[in-house]
Amino acid sequence: MDIKIILIRIKNGDQSAFSLVVEHFQRPLFGYLGRMGLTQSVAEEVAQETFLRAWNQLNRYDPARAQFSTWLFTIARNLALHELERSANKLENNDDEIILDYACQRYQPFEKLTQEQQSQALMTMLQTLPLTDRSALALAYFQEFDMASIARIEGCTVSAIKVRIHRAKQKLRLLLEEHDE
C-alpha cells in the first residue's frame, strides 16, 4: 500500500480513503500498544484515539519531516505513555488477573501452556523496564522501525536510542536468567 497516494486522495476530498490507513496500521499499532503494557481494552481505546487525532491533525503531517508511520506511532506513543502514567496504580493490581489467566490455561496442551507462560513472563519483565526503554524495544524489535525513525518517535538522538535498547536488552537478559533459575 502506498500511503502517499492515499494521503493525496484524502487531501483531494476522498474522506473514505482514511479507512485504508486504519486498515493498514491497525494491527501493527495495536501490537505496539500491547507491548507497551496496555491491556487489550485500553490499547483499543488508545489506538482509536490515535487514529482520531491523526484524522483531525492530518493537515499538520509533513512528509518532508518523517514517514507517515513515524508520525502516527509518535501520536500513539505519547497517548500510551500518558495512559500508562495515569493508570500506574491499576497495573500494580493485575496480579489477580495473571493468576486467573494461568488457572484457565492449565487444561491446554503442554507446549501451548509453556509458550503462553513464557510469553506472559516476558510481558511481565517488559513492564519492569522504564517506559522509554520499553517503547524503544517495541518499536525496534516488534514493529521493526529503523533507528532514525525510532529516534524521531521518541524525540531523541539515534545514539540515545541505541543506548536505551542496549540497556533494556541487558536488563531483560538478567531478568530472563533470574527467571530460568
N, C-alpha and C positions, 0 to 999 in steps of 0.2 A: 504494500500500500504506500503510495506516495503522498505523504502528509501535506506537501506543498500544494499539490493540486486540490486537495480537499479544502485547505485553508483559502485558496483562491475562490473556490466555489462558494464558501461561506461568505467571504468578503463581497462577492457578486450577488448576494441575496439568497442563496440556497441554504436556509437555516437547517433543513433536514440533513444536510451533509455532516453536521456535528455528531449525528448518531454513529457515523462511521468512525469518528475519532474515539467516541466512547467504546465502541465495539473493539477497536484495535488496542486500546490502552487499559481496558477494564481489568483483565486478568493480571497483567504484569503489575499494575498499580495495587490491586488488591493483595497480591502476593507480597509485595514490598511492605505494605502496611501491616500485614500479618507478621512478617519477620521483624518488624519494629516492635512487636509485642502487643499489638492491639487485638482485642477479641474480635470474633467474626462480626458481631453486630456493630461494634464501634468502627471497625475497618470499613464496613459497608457505608456507614454514615459519613466517615471521613472521605471515602472515595467519591461519594455523591456530592459532598461539599466541594471537593477538588474540581470535579467537572463543572459544577455550577459556577464556581469562581473563575475557572478558565473561560467559560462561555461569556460571563459578564465582563471579563477583562481582556478578551481576545484582541481588542484593538491596541492593547498595551504590549502584546507579544512582538518582539523584534527579532526576526530570523537572522539578522546580522550579529546579534549578541550570543545566541545559543540555539541549539536544536529545539524543536517543539517538545520533544520528550524530556529534555533537561528542564525546560520551563515548567512543564506540567508536574514533574516529580519534585521540583522545588516548592511548588504550592502544596503538594501532598506532604512533603517533609515538614514544612512549617506547621501545617494543621496537625500532623501526627505528634510532633513534639509538644505542641500546645495541649493536646488531649492527654498525652502521657504525663505531663507535668500536672495537669488539672486533676487527674484521677490516680495519682500515685498511691493514695490510701487504699483505693479499691484493688489495686494489683497485689497488695500485701495480703488481702483476704482471699486470694484464689486457691489456697491450699486445699480447701474442701472440694472444689471443682476437680482438681487434679486427682484426688483420691477417688471421687466418684467415677471419673473417666477410666481410671485404672481398673476399678471393680467391674465396670461394664465390659472391659476388654478381655477379661480373664478366660472367656469361653471361645475366643478366637484361636485360629491356628497359631502354633508356637512362633513361627517365623514372623508372621504379621504382628503378633504381640511384641516380639523383641524389637522389630523395626519401629513400631509406634512408641515403645518405651524409649528407645534411643533418640527418636525424633523429639519426644517430649523433654528428655533430658537436655538435648541441645537447645531447645527453645528456652528452657529454664536458665541455662547457662548464658544464652544471649541476653536475657533480661537483666543479668547482673552487670553487664557492660554499661558504661556511660552511653547515653542516648546518641551522642555524636559518633562514637565508635561503632555502635550497633547499626546506625544509619549507613555509615560508610561501608561496612561489611556487606550489608544487604544490597546496596547499590552495586558493589563490585562483583560479588560472587553469585547473587541470585538474579539480579537484573542485568548483569554484565555490561554496565556502563564503563567507559574508559575513564582513566584518572582525571583528565581535564574536565569531563562532564561532571564527575563526582565533585570536583573542586568547585565548579560553578554552583552546583546544587547546594553544597554545604557552605558556600561563601568563604572559602579559604584558598590557600595555595595547593598546588599539586604535591609539593613536599610535605605539607601538613597532612594531607590525605594519606600519603604513603606511611607516614609515622603513625597515624591513627590506626590504619589497617594492620601494620606490623605489630603494634602494641596490643590490639584486640586479638589478633591471632595467637600471640604469646599467652595472653590471659586465658583464652579458650583452650589452648593446648594444656596449660596447667590444670584447668578445671576438668578437662577430659581425663587427664592422668589420675587426678584425685577420685573421679567418678569410677574409673576402672578398678581402682584398688579396693 
